[in-house]
Amino acid sequence: MVAVPAGWVALSDRRTKRRWTVDVAAFSLGAVPVTQGLYAEVTGARPSASDGDSLPVECVSWWDAVRFCNALALRDGLTPAYDVDEAGERAGWDAAADGYRLPTEAEWEYACRAGTTGPRYGPLDEIAWHRGNSGERPHAVGTRAPNEWGLYDLIGNVWDWCWDLYDAEVYGTYRVLRGGGWFDEHWSCRASVRRRSHPTFRVDDVGFRLARSGVAAGG
């Protein structure tokens, strides 16, 4: 995992025209999305529509991602971050836990930008697998250029689930997705783009990456 320094990020929503600033504490973020190989190693399952250990896992719901975070934490001797009540559509986050979790969307965008201010951290074809260059399929993680902090595939390849509710008053339990995927046009592959979906939603261009609170050592 990559250590991300503390800082702040300005978020925006095109639908509501709202803009807000969030302070971000130091944390760690996976250099790449969770792969099919790691997902199968931890869960024994291969849900993806594509096939390959180095490809990002996809066709995983938000609930799948949360359960995976807890399972990997237990495997690695860490404290699970989440208390899950899927039937009640509730998940609590223990912010003091050292286990794996999903990034917040503020953490995600802050890490994606890595100090840049434009729509992307580099030229689209160099940093991302998107509709124009992907051949309409996902690709092995880490095969496009990283951002300045050594993070890959934050834009393109697969969308990343984030922890946050999108807009509870309007969309209920819908969660935030970030980053764009292999089937998205260039306008959806930007650091600021927010997408939403129900936490049970599964599709072949949505995956996730791991975060940990604090600065975690190791990969």
Residue pairs with C-beta under 8 A, 6 or more apart in sequence:
1 28
1 29
1 30
1 31
1 210
1 212
1 216
1 218
1 219
2 28
2 29
2 30
2 31
2 111
2 149
2 150
2 151
3 26
3 28
3 215
3 216
4 24
4 26
4 27
4 28
4 29
4 107
4 110
4 111
4 149
4 215
5 26
6 23
6 24
6 25
6 26
7 23
7 24
7 110
8 21
8 22
8 23
8 24
8 110
9 21
9 22
9 24
9 106
9 109
9 110
9 113
10 19
10 20
10 21
11 19
11 20
11 21
11 22
11 105
11 106
11 109
11 192
12 18
12 19
12 20
12 192
13 19
13 194
14 194
16 167
22 106
22 110
24 106
24 107
24 110
25 213
26 214
26 215
27 103
27 107
27 211
27 212
27 213
27 214
27 215
28 211
28 212
28 214
28 215
28 216
29 103
29 107
29 111
29 151
29 209
29 210
29 211
30 209
30 210
30 211
31 142
31 146
31 150
31 151
31 152
31 219
32 56
32 141
32 142
32 152
32 153
32 209
33 56
33 57
33 141
33 153
33 157
33 158
33 160
33 207
33 208
33 209
34 56
34 57
34 65
34 68
34 207
34 208
34 209
34 210
35 53
35 54
35 55
35 56
35 57
35 141
36 46
36 48
36 50
36 51
36 52
36 53
36 54
36 55
36 56
36 57
37 53
37 54
38 57
38 72
39 45
39 46
39 47
39 57
39 60
39 68
40 46
40 53
42 68
42 71
42 72
42 75
43 67
43 68
43 71
47 57
47 58
47 59
47 60
47 64
47 202
48 55
48 57
48 58
48 59
48 60
48 204
49 58
49 59
49 204
50 58
50 137
50 138
50 204
52 140
54 140
54 141
55 138
55 139
55 140
55 141
56 138
56 141
56 153
56 157
56 158
56 207
57 207
57 208
58 138
58 158
58 203
58 204
58 205
58 206
58 207
59 202
59 203
59 204
59 206
60 68
60 161
60 202
60 206
60 207
60 208
61 199
61 200
61 201
61 202
62 102
62 161
62 175
62 197
62 199
62 200
62 201
63 84
63 86
63 91
63 199
63 200
64 202
65 102
65 161
65 208
66 82
66 84
66 91
66 102
67 84
68 208
69 80
69 81
69 82
69 99
69 100
69 101
69 102
69 210
70 80
70 81
70 82
70 84
70 99
70 100
72 99
72 100
72 210
73 79
73 80
73 81
73 97
73 98
73 99
73 100
74 80
74 99
76 99
76 100
78 97
78 98
78 99
78 100
79 94
79 97
79 98
79 99
80 94
80 97
80 99
81 93
81 94
81 97
81 99
81 100
81 101
81 213
82 91
82 92
82 93
82 94
82 101
83 91
83 92
83 94
84 90
84 91
85 91
89 173
89 199
93 101
93 163
95 213
96 213
97 213
98 212
98 213
98 214
98 216
99 212
100 210
100 211
100 212
101 163
101 210
101 211
101 212
101 213
102 161
102 162
102 163
102 208
102 210
102 211
103 111
103 160
103 162
103 163
103 209
103 211
104 162
104 163
104 164
105 162
105 163
105 164
105 176
105 178
105 194
107 211
108 154
108 160
108 162
108 178
108 179
109 178
109 191
109 192
111 147
111 149
111 151
111 154
112 121
112 147
112 151
112 154
112 155
112 178
112 179
112 191
113 121
113 147
113 191
114 121
114 147
114 148
114 149
114 151
115 148
116 147
116 148
116 191
118 191
119 190
119 191
119 192
120 127
120 128
120 155
120 189
120 190
120 191
121 127
121 147
121 148
121 154
121 155
121 191
122 145
122 147
124 130
124 132
124 155
124 156
124 186
124 189
125 132
125 133
126 144
126 145
127 144
127 145
127 146
127 147
127 155
127 156
128 144
128 153
128 155
128 156
128 157
128 180
128 189
129 138
129 139
129 143
129 144
129 153
129 156
129 157
129 182
130 155
130 156
130 180
130 181
130 182
130 184
130 185
130 186
130 189
131 182
131 183
131 184
131 185
131 186
132 185
132 186
134 156
134 157
134 182
134 183
136 182
136 183
137 182
138 157
138 158
138 181
138 182
138 204
138 205
139 157
139 182
141 152
141 153
141 157
142 152
142 153
143 152
144 152
144 153
144 156
144 157
145 152
146 152
147 154
153 179
154 160
154 178
154 179
154 191
155 179
155 180
155 189
155 190
155 191
156 179
156 180
156 181
156 182
156 184
156 189
157 181
157 182
157 207
158 179
158 181
158 182
158 205
158 206
158 207
159 177
159 178
159 179
159 180
159 181
159 195
159 205
159 206
159 207
160 177
160 178
160 179
160 207
160 208
160 209
161 175
161 176
161 177
161 206
161 207
161 208
162 175
162 176
162 177
162 178
163 175
163 176
164 175
164 176
165 171
165 173
165 174
165 175
165 176
166 174
166 175
166 176
166 194
166 196
167 174
167 196
171 196
173 198
173 199
174 196
174 197
174 198
174 199
175 196
175 197
175 198
175 199
176 194
176 195
176 196
177 194
177 195
177 196
177 197
177 206
178 193
178 194
178 195
179 189
179 193
180 188
180 189
180 190
180 193
181 205
181 206
182 205
183 205
184 205
187 193
188 195
197 206
